[in-house]
Amino acid sequence: MGKEIAVLLGSPRRGGNTEQMADAFIRGAEKAGHRAVKIYAADRKADCVACGGCYSSEDRPCCRNADFNEIAPVLLRADGIVFATPLYWYDFPGKLKCLIDNMYCFYAAGKDLSHKKAAILSCGEETGNYMMFDGLQRSFELICRVAGWSIADQIYVPGVLEVGAIQRTDGLQRSEALGGHFFG
Ligand SMILES: Cc1cc2nc3c(=O)[nH]c(=O)nc-3n(C[C@H](O)[C@H](O)[C@H](O)COP(=O)(O)O)c2cc1C
């Protein structure tokens, strides 16, 4: 049976390399009978100020960010979570990180997010720096560990700067293939 995947897009650049990777992944997933919901983190107001007001009203995970409360049900019900993100200063871009921070309310309220599959699709400009994705990879793996998500795969593509550069790599083929076998 088809499953649902939330694809969290970290790049503010519409149609850029990361979105192309996300779209390739979604193509693969849809061909396999799944449904994907793309969430543009750069367009959303999300953050966490540690106010402790999580779920102070039953149907509102965050007491401050209406945008996050709109996204929250998608994240809670999704069978899969995919981070599609450019490498910014060796980590998640700030807006996507703010959205991840906002997910603290699930943790604070003891929501069970486990039994989800997760993956990361990322690209960055540098070449010849074998450590460039280390920080992002470690953050992703620790997030999955605490959330109880099993990692389907991780795709990191170096040497990608201007829009469309991803097409000169195998990143799109690998992303589409991952969409097809994401749930095994
Ligand atoms: C604010 C900013 C920070 C970046 N930091 C890095 C970095 O640390 N390492 C790297 O290799 N590329 C870095 N890049 C380059 C992007 O990762 C690269 O251009 C990527 O292809 C952008 O994806 P997009 O087309 O989806 O926007 C940075 C770009 C920006 C705008």
PDBQT file of the ligand as one rigid body, heavy atoms in Angstrom, charges set to zero:
ROOT
HETATM    1  C1  LIG A 201      24.866  30.629   2.659  1.00  0.00    +0.000 C 
HETATM    2  C2  LIG A 201      25.572  29.549   1.880  1.00  0.00    +0.000 A 
HETATM    3  C3  LIG A 201      26.453  28.720   2.530  1.00  0.00    +0.000 A 
HETATM    4  C4  LIG A 201      27.101  27.692   1.838  1.00  0.00    +0.000 A 
HETATM    5  N1  LIG A 201      27.970  26.882   2.512  1.00  0.00    +0.000 NA
HETATM    6  C5  LIG A 201      28.607  25.890   1.834  1.00  0.00    +0.000 A 
HETATM    7  C6  LIG A 201      29.529  25.037   2.509  1.00  0.00    +0.000 A 
HETATM    8  O1  LIG A 201      29.770  25.131   3.711  1.00  0.00    +0.000 OA
HETATM    9  N2  LIG A 201      30.170  24.089   1.781  1.00  0.00    +0.000 N 
HETATM   10  C7  LIG A 201      29.917  23.901   0.440  1.00  0.00    +0.000 A 
HETATM   11  O2  LIG A 201      30.525  23.010  -0.155  1.00  0.00    +0.000 OA
HETATM   12  N3  LIG A 201      29.018  24.680  -0.215  1.00  0.00    +0.000 NA
HETATM   13  C8  LIG A 201      28.372  25.667   0.446  1.00  0.00    +0.000 A 
HETATM   14  N4  LIG A 201      27.457  26.464  -0.214  1.00  0.00    +0.000 N 
HETATM   15  C9  LIG A 201      27.124  26.176  -1.637  1.00  0.00    +0.000 C 
HETATM   16  C10 LIG A 201      25.794  25.419  -1.786  1.00  0.00    +0.000 C 
HETATM   17  O3  LIG A 201      25.737  24.288  -0.945  1.00  0.00    +0.000 OA
HETATM   18  C11 LIG A 201      25.615  24.970  -3.239  1.00  0.00    +0.000 C 
HETATM   19  O4  LIG A 201      25.643  26.083  -4.103  1.00  0.00    +0.000 OA
HETATM   20  C12 LIG A 201      24.340  24.191  -3.484  1.00  0.00    +0.000 C 
HETATM   21  O5  LIG A 201      24.358  23.690  -4.788  1.00  0.00    +0.000 OA
HETATM   22  C13 LIG A 201      23.120  25.064  -3.300  1.00  0.00    +0.000 C 
HETATM   23  O6  LIG A 201      21.953  24.311  -3.539  1.00  0.00    +0.000 OA
HETATM   24  P1  LIG A 201      20.662  24.988  -4.217  1.00  0.00    +0.000 P 
HETATM   25  O7  LIG A 201      20.956  25.094  -5.690  1.00  0.00    +0.000 OA
HETATM   26  O8  LIG A 201      19.572  24.067  -3.897  1.00  0.00    +0.000 OA
HETATM   27  O9  LIG A 201      20.482  26.324  -3.574  1.00  0.00    +0.000 OA
HETATM   28  C14 LIG A 201      26.830  27.502   0.450  1.00  0.00    +0.000 A 
HETATM   29  C15 LIG A 201      25.933  28.362  -0.210  1.00  0.00    +0.000 A 
HETATM   30  C16 LIG A 201      25.314  29.380   0.492  1.00  0.00    +0.000 A 
HETATM   31  C17 LIG A 201      24.346  30.299  -0.245  1.00  0.00    +0.000 C 
ENDROOT
TORSDOF 0
